[in-house]
Each structure stands twice: as C-alpha cells, then as structure tokens.
Amino acid sequence: MSPYRYVLEEATFEAFVQLPEVEADLLCSYFRWLSSHPHAEGDGWHKDTVGRIHFASLCGPFVVVHWTDHAVKEVRIVQILRD
C-alpha cells in the first residue's frame, strides 16, 4: 500500500459519481497509480491562483488535474475533464 492517498475535491467527486461504472473503474485505477507515484508530473501543467503547480495527466478519454501535497502525503485530484 502506498504511503500516499488520493483525495478528490468536492466538485470533482460530484462529477466522478455520475460516470458510468467502467469509466469510474478506469479513473479509480489511475488515482491509485498516482498515489503510488506521487512524484508523477503528468503530460502538462499550469499554476493555480496561489502559484501551486497542477499537473494534467491523460487517462483514457480523460484529463486528470492533480497536485501532490507531500506534507500530508496526499495526491489531490482537483478536476476531471473529457479529453
């Protein structure tokens, strides 16, 4: 088990629970992978309003926007977009 865990922001969770089961399973697998690879930088990035780097990673038909809070050992999933 990874020492990191993944956490979905509230709006992201609300969108996630509306997905068909097969897509939700795909994303769950990817979230687990991210928590096992907390230094993964994704396929692109941008800075948020406080200067924190958010990575954008491709996962099937989705772009997963995330950042890692190493202090509390969490990968924060902030957005799920269709590619």
Buried (B, 14 or more C-beta within 10 A) or exposed (E): EBEBBBBBBEEBEEBBEEBEEEBEEBBEEBBBBBBBEBEBEBEEEEEEEEEEEBBBBEBBEBBBBBBBEEEEEBBBBBBBEEE
